[in-house]
Amino acid sequence: MSTFELMLIVVTTAGAFLGGLSIYWARGEDRQPRTRWGRRLFVMVLLGLGGLGLAAATARAHGLPPLGILAGLLVVAMLWESPEPSLERPT
């Protein structure tokens, strides 16, 4: 296993953690600083994964498919609509 392949696996794992953390932070009210930082972190993670994916594609690395799947799943997770809490009415 080459050094680049090992780095690709480590960065993919770190990207999954940071992407999940950014999605957790981004869920909240619009005016909270944590929400803004979560959105910024998400964009930075996606740009980092995209740049690494470009480098992995030019090197024809074997770790490219998990990286692409992770990037796609992070986008789906960020755009997934969570149900709005509803008010319970006494009957």
Steps between C-alpha positions, in 0.01 A plus 500: 500500500643833399521805721244683287248217538546501877461877511186468289345255746589716802369821341179325389440385858577847636269650236219271611544610861529870421213484252273336754602754763432787262155365417426472872612859554312631196168381636370790701374852485636724227643766728708276724877514444529121530258458210701733278826327591340161430404610150845645435667184626276290275599700193869478595474122549329455163758716323780307669348165404449627144862611469621172644270314262651685207851409616393138555344484153816625331705245698242227429484414868297206628355709783304724264162317512456528880597866479237569234234304685577693818473836325166402346361372829607816681307710250194278538526516881527879496200540272285241678197668649433419861137517608389822663390462861127535523294641781290247682139606539301363787185325387 
